[in-house]
Structures are given as structure tokens and as C-alpha cells.
């Protein structure tokens, strides 16, 4: 008698069909049709068994209710505690930092400014040229915001126990509504906590990788010139950057027809809520004006899951003829 595994291998003669089957089976076997909610934080064992091990996102409603930041982090408080502090701010002409624009992978211009001046922009007391976002992802919360670090935790205790390690980075995010995070994936287990406002995530599981277009793009950086226009300055001698050129909110299916096979999940994380965003999930993020968040990056386990993902990544790159190359 032919086993079910043998039957599948015989039926799956076309590579495209095989890759589609992976995504279909993931949705049928274990993925949720929408991001579920938990009313209370899970135990370390339950978190690992129910969410981390199967690589599934979840929103936890009360995980940070004890943080003073939920009540304290208002513009007046920030002006008193951080007003004269110099902070690094990402500036773009269109709100898209680290994104594909005009055939290039463009990074933001980074400026240093007083936090009070940044707050003037957030509160729309001034109207500068460009879109401003505090988004430096170097554990800036623990490294640059010592004045307010006691208002929030620097680890999530039950997650630290579940992962068996401390977070690699704890990041502070605050910016304008026009600031958008383009679709990408990270090699981190991400616990994303919204303090004020809300963030809307568009999520795609790793098994949708075959339908997500990648390209290799010349890296560049925005720079505002003397006339107030933003130039794109190429990074000389740098490797081309693999990135996703599609906008999941308005995909060009004529250009990227395979993207039509994806099944995005959309969820909105509100103030006081935490999203567990598993490693290797593709995500695109929008936010409300002045939204404030803190996220925790725990390094993923480079186990068989990562091994299989890298194999699929290599197969898809070969199929689509996308190869790493240098300038």
C-alpha cells in the first residue's frame, strides 16, 4: 500500500504547486484565521507550548497593565523629563524608512534634535519638511532613555523564562501617523507593547514566503538639501540589499501575481496590549499620530525551523533567479 507521504510526493510534480501546498497545509493544520487574544499573560510553559513552538502570533490584553508608562507617558511628562535631551530621529520625505522607493532601498536621514522639538512636531505645533520617527533599533530604550526607564519593564519575565534568555534589545518607538514600516521579517521573537495610540499590523506567515516578491536593490539614504527637497544618496561600494518591493495594502498583482496567493492577517494593537510576533513572520506596520511603543527582541532559536526556512528561501531565490550580488 502506498503511504500518504508517497502519494503527496508523486502528486507534487510541479515546484510551484509544491510551494503552494506548503502554505495551504499550514493554514489547514495549525494557523489561526485571525490573530487570537488572551485576557491574561500566559505561563512560561503555556506561552512556549501554545505560541512559540508552533510559531503563531497572539495579542495579550493585560500583559503591561502594571507599567507606570501607561499613565505617565504624555507630552507634558516627556517635556519635563526629556525636553532638553538630544535624541536620534529618522526623517523621510514620505514616511517610508528602510523601504524600496524608485528602484532603491532607501534608509532615512538621521538627525539629532531636542526631544521637546520632536514633541512640537508630534503635537503639530510646527510643520517641518518630512516625516519624523524615533525608531533607532539599538536597544535605545535601555541605552538612551534612562530618565524614563523605571516607567516600564526591561524584560518580560514569563517570556524570558520561556526563551531561556534575556532580550537582545528593548526599543522605544514614537512617531507620526505617516510613518510606515515596510514589509519585512526579523530573526527575533518580538513582543510589541503599545503604550499610547495604536498600531495596525499586516502579517504573513513564513510559509507564504514563495508568494512574497524579493528583489536586490542599491542601498541609499535620504538627505534634505538646501532647497528643502530630499535627495537619495547611494551607499558607495555597498552590497545590494534584498528587500520586498510590494505594498501589501495595495499590491500590484499585475507586477507581482504570486502575491495573490497570500492570506494576510490584520490586527490592531491598542494601548495597553502586547503582540507576540513570532520570528520569521513578515509584517507591515501603520500607526496613529504620536503612537508610543516599546518592543522586546529575543533572539530566535536557530533550530530545524530556521534550517527549513533557509532551505525554502534558497529554493525560492533560485526559482525566481534572485541572487546576492555586490555593487
C-alpha positions, 0 to 999 in steps of 0.5 A: 500500500502506498503511504500518504507521504508517497502519494503527496510526493508523486502528486507534487510534480510541479515546484510551484504547486509544491510551494503552494501546498506548503502554505495551504497545509499550514493554514489547514493544520495549525494557523489561526484565521485571525490573530487570537487574544488572551485576557491574561499573560500566559505561563512560561510553559503555556506561552512556549507550548501554545505560541512559540513552538508552533510559531503563531502570533497572539495579542495579550490584553493585560500583559503591561497593565502594571507599567507606570508608562501607561499613565505617565507617558504624555507630552507634558511628562516627556517635556519635563523629563526629556525636553532638553535631551538630544535624541536620534530621529529618522526623517523621510520625505514620505514616511517610508524608512528602510523601504524600496522607493524608485528602484532603491532601498532607501534608509532615512536621514538621521538627525539629532534634535531636542526631544521637546522639538520632536514633541512640537512636531508630534503635537503639530505645533510646527510643520517641518519638511518630512516625516519624523520617527524615533525608531533607532533599533539599538536597544535605545530604550535601555541605552538612551532613555534612562530618565524614563526607564523605571516607567516600564519593564526591561524584560518580560519575565514569563517570556524570558523564562520561556526563551531561556534568555534575556532580550537582545534589545528593548526599543522605544518607538514614537512617531507620526501617523505617516510613518510606515514600516515596510514589509519585512521579517526579523530573526527575533521573537518580538513582543510589541507593547503599545503604550499610547495610540495604536498600531495596525499590523499586516502579517504573513506567515513564513510559509507564504514566503514563495508568494512574497516578491524579493528583489536586490536593490542599491542601498541609499539614504535620504538627505534634505538639501538646501532647497528643502527637497530630499535627495537619495544618496547611494551607499558607495561600494555597498552590497545590494540589499534584498528587500520586498518591493510590494505594498501589501495594502495595495499590491500590484498583482499585475507586477507581482501575481504570486502575491495573490496567493497570500492570506494576510492577517490584520490586527490592531494593537491598542494601548495597553496590549502586547503582540507576540510576533513570532520570528520569521513572520513578515509584517507591515506596520501603520500607526496613529499620530504620536503612537508610543511603543516599546518592543522586546527582541529575543533572539530566535532559536536557530533550530530545524525551523530556521534550517527549513526556512533557509532551505525554502528561501534558497529554493525560492531565490533560485526559482525566481533567479534572485541572487546576492550580488555586490555593487 
